[in-house]
């Protein structure tokens, strides 16, 4: 299959998936309307993804030469402080191996399992950063801090791994391990945090040349 045809098919599939009538239909599923907060967040997040489908495509999703590491400093372009629903949140890149951050991230995972009929916790004991190496040869951890207290209220990972794209092994970016403290899952805080995180991820993905759909 030609790359252009594959890209067009993926974009069209996403447009159908995030059509308003499809969002409304999926919102009626019992899982997505388990409670008022879940229902509210479902529509807000899907509206966000619907907008993203129409943004410029062919964004870089990997990096050239996995051996060339990006600066893992605590700040990055697009990071900074901003209020989110009354809480001033600062997004920053965690310094790999920082003991204090490692403890805070493991506590966040341990105390915020995935809810449902079966509560599931994805923990990383005894070291968060050691486990991150399983995601790929290159990985970064994005941290959301409460500016007032310094408490870690959220995290997400960006990694690069080799995947087959059109029959060719290429480095591809992958986002995972999204966890948020309940304080950031109220009202519009969740949507605002996700918007800022995706904007920062777009900036980080600009560090490499490989492009895909």
Secondary structure as UniProt FT lines:
FT   HELIX           3..17
FT   HELIX           20..27
FT   TURN            30..33
FT   HELIX           36..53
FT   TURN            66..67
FT   TURN            77..78
FT   STRAND          80..84
FT   TURN            85..86
FT   STRAND          87..93
FT   TURN            96..97
FT   HELIX           99..111
FT   HELIX           128..132
FT   HELIX           133..135
FT   STRAND          138..146
FT   TURN            147..149
FT   STRAND          152..165
FT   TURN            166..167
FT   STRAND          168..180
FT   HELIX           182..184
FT   TURN            187..188
FT   HELIX           189..205
FT   TURN            206..207
//
